[in-house]
Amino acid sequence: MLTTATHQSNVRLALTDMSASLRGWRIVLLLGWTEIAKRYRRSALGPFWLTLSMAGTIGSLSVVYSYLFGLSLEAYLPFLTVGFVLWSFLSQSIIDASTAFSANGGFLLQVRIPRFTFPLQLMFRQLAILAHNSIVLLVVSILFPPAFSASMLLFVPAFALLVLFSTSLATITATLCTRFRDLPQAVASLMQIAFFVTPIMWKPEQLTGERQFIVDGNPFATFIDLTRTPLLGGTIREGLWLQAILVTLIAMGVAFAVFAKFRARISYWL
Amino acid sequence: MASISVANVGIVFPIYDARGRSLKSRAYDSVRKRSHTSSSITLITALDGVSLELRDGDRLGIIGRNGSGKTTLLRVLSGIYEPTSGSVVIDGSVASMTDLTMGMDSDATGEENIIIRGILLGLTRKEAVSLIEPVRDFTELADRLQYPIRTYSTGMLLRLAFAISTSIKPDILVMDEMIGAGDAHFLEKARMRVQSLIGASSILAISSHNLPMIREFCTSAILLNNGQLLAQGSVDEVIARYEQLDGESPV
């Protein structure tokens, strides 16, 4: 029997909402897939247009910046590609989240549907887009094969942390952007700035001395470094795991607090 | 056993203008130590101190003028709005028939839309697929179900939306005005279908301006005015009170 009772604590209601959203995985997959299917319906390439445009960007950037930095294409292209693909997953999750609730007002005002369904749906969609984009990774790894080793498997737990971190930030963004309608533009420009101060186009070791804090204190840099290094066959530097786990836990805590506090208000803000 | 218990529920809506919607203005105002009232947030009381108990077999009619809080109350009964004060306990699955075309994808075919809606209503994919044949029979759309619904006429679309929405038998049925669809022939079929749906649900809550319809379907009624419960009781008593209210000058 389905029961809705509103006199429980916010924390309890938020937990109920999240578990109901997870149990409603069919709805999450359906709504997420519908968005992707729409792109396929209008063109045979579907979301591969995004992949093509990403390949074009990576191709042009690598020609220019490998020359600027005096690096060989073999050293630079795999680094840029892996970083760029992972970054676009992280940043698109956050940018997309700014309309996660407001674009679904139709559902939220018509049926009883757990709110956390929408951040989950968005993450599923971004994972599906990442799967399309990983073709670029495949092509680059055929052109410049990395040194395969068992430590590459560390990508799996690293990526799991990245997903948890992105989901937390997406939940915070989705909730606050429903209340403040000028926030989505701010989020988009912040992510633009974050792209330039995160070592994606440039290598972390290029930024030394007193400016090193830009890399060390940047949580985006932590997650990009953590997930990129194993894919390139490198060794994850000491302390990075701990840093990533801590940042993930903090982000999850803040996300839960924001969601628990404002969950019931979301339908009023639509 | 389905039930709804609404205790002393109040709903206060914040109405934001562009300034209240803006984080920048809010930050600026708080730095300048202006009170919020000078900007932008107007509070509207949509419901105030409403209490209700609904049990199995209850058929509740909700009447009141435009803007009296009927739709807001229906959304509370469906679990969409969590009240700002008071409490609500809803036991049972709820179907709210307010927007029949909810979640329909105009580029998807009729059959795909049946599956989409079925899953949204909580079915598994297999159960949703099994809806296709009954809906095909009922709507008389035959092969047209294999075309994208953007190629449908308005009447066909309504027939499809109606048939899908009424395929699920919920414990609690919430309706904003009586639903119906189509030409004279279909209207009669639709009417019978709604009646059987109402018969199968254990609780019905319907808001309407159509008083004869309330008399026909409901066993009890409430009258809302300015978000407050003005009268509660048998259908005849409440309708009498409503007509009396109509005689008084509008608020």
HADDOCK unambig.tbl for C-alpha pairs under 7 A between the chains (distance, minus, plus):
assign (segid A and resid 1 and name CA) (segid B and resid 91 and name CA) 6.70 0.50 0.50
assign (segid A and resid 1 and name CA) (segid B and resid 92 and name CA) 5.59 0.50 0.50
assign (segid A and resid 2 and name CA) (segid B and resid 91 and name CA) 5.80 0.50 0.50
assign (segid A and resid 2 and name CA) (segid B and resid 92 and name CA) 5.00 0.50 0.50
assign (segid A and resid 2 and name CA) (segid B and resid 93 and name CA) 5.84 0.50 0.50
assign (segid A and resid 3 and name CA) (segid B and resid 90 and name CA) 5.44 0.50 0.50
assign (segid A and resid 3 and name CA) (segid B and resid 91 and name CA) 4.50 0.50 0.50
assign (segid A and resid 3 and name CA) (segid B and resid 92 and name CA) 6.21 0.50 0.50
assign (segid A and resid 4 and name CA) (segid B and resid 79 and name CA) 6.92 0.50 0.50
assign (segid A and resid 4 and name CA) (segid B and resid 89 and name CA) 5.46 0.50 0.50
assign (segid A and resid 4 and name CA) (segid B and resid 90 and name CA) 4.92 0.50 0.50
assign (segid A and resid 4 and name CA) (segid B and resid 91 and name CA) 6.58 0.50 0.50
assign (segid A and resid 5 and name CA) (segid B and resid 88 and name CA) 5.64 0.50 0.50
assign (segid A and resid 5 and name CA) (segid B and resid 89 and name CA) 4.21 0.50 0.50
assign (segid A and resid 5 and name CA) (segid B and resid 90 and name CA) 6.34 0.50 0.50
assign (segid A and resid 6 and name CA) (segid B and resid 82 and name CA) 6.44 0.50 0.50
assign (segid A and resid 6 and name CA) (segid B and resid 87 and name CA) 5.47 0.50 0.50
assign (segid A and resid 6 and name CA) (segid B and resid 88 and name CA) 5.42 0.50 0.50
assign (segid A and resid 6 and name CA) (segid B and resid 89 and name CA) 6.51 0.50 0.50
assign (segid A and resid 7 and name CA) (segid B and resid 87 and name CA) 5.26 0.50 0.50
assign (segid A and resid 26 and name CA) (segid B and resid 119 and name CA) 6.84 0.50 0.50
assign (segid A and resid 27 and name CA) (segid B and resid 119 and name CA) 6.24 0.50 0.50
assign (segid A and resid 27 and name CA) (segid B and resid 120 and name CA) 5.85 0.50 0.50
assign (segid A and resid 106 and name CA) (segid B and resid 102 and name CA) 6.76 0.50 0.50
assign (segid A and resid 107 and name CA) (segid B and resid 102 and name CA) 6.87 0.50 0.50
assign (segid A and resid 109 and name CA) (segid B and resid 80 and name CA) 6.26 0.50 0.50
assign (segid A and resid 110 and name CA) (segid B and resid 96 and name CA) 6.82 0.50 0.50
assign (segid A and resid 110 and name CA) (segid B and resid 98 and name CA) 6.63 0.50 0.50
assign (segid A and resid 110 and name CA) (segid B and resid 99 and name CA) 6.71 0.50 0.50
assign (segid A and resid 111 and name CA) (segid B and resid 80 and name CA) 6.37 0.50 0.50
assign (segid A and resid 111 and name CA) (segid B and resid 96 and name CA) 6.36 0.50 0.50
assign (segid A and resid 112 and name CA) (segid B and resid 78 and name CA) 6.41 0.50 0.50
assign (segid A and resid 112 and name CA) (segid B and resid 79 and name CA) 5.52 0.50 0.50
assign (segid A and resid 112 and name CA) (segid B and resid 80 and name CA) 5.17 0.50 0.50
assign (segid A and resid 179 and name CA) (segid B and resid 21 and name CA) 6.63 0.50 0.50
assign (segid A and resid 180 and name CA) (segid B and resid 21 and name CA) 4.92 0.50 0.50
assign (segid A and resid 180 and name CA) (segid B and resid 22 and name CA) 5.29 0.50 0.50
assign (segid A and resid 180 and name CA) (segid B and resid 23 and name CA) 5.55 0.50 0.50
assign (segid A and resid 181 and name CA) (segid B and resid 21 and name CA) 5.54 0.50 0.50
assign (segid A and resid 181 and name CA) (segid B and resid 22 and name CA) 6.01 0.50 0.50
assign (segid A and resid 182 and name CA) (segid B and resid 22 and name CA) 5.37 0.50 0.50
assign (segid A and resid 182 and name CA) (segid B and resid 23 and name CA) 6.52 0.50 0.50
assign (segid A and resid 183 and name CA) (segid B and resid 23 and name CA) 6.83 0.50 0.50
assign (segid A and resid 264 and name CA) (segid B and resid 82 and name CA) 5.89 0.50 0.50
assign (segid A and resid 267 and name CA) (segid B and resid 81 and name CA) 6.52 0.50 0.50
assign (segid A and resid 268 and name CA) (segid B and resid 13 and name CA) 6.58 0.50 0.50
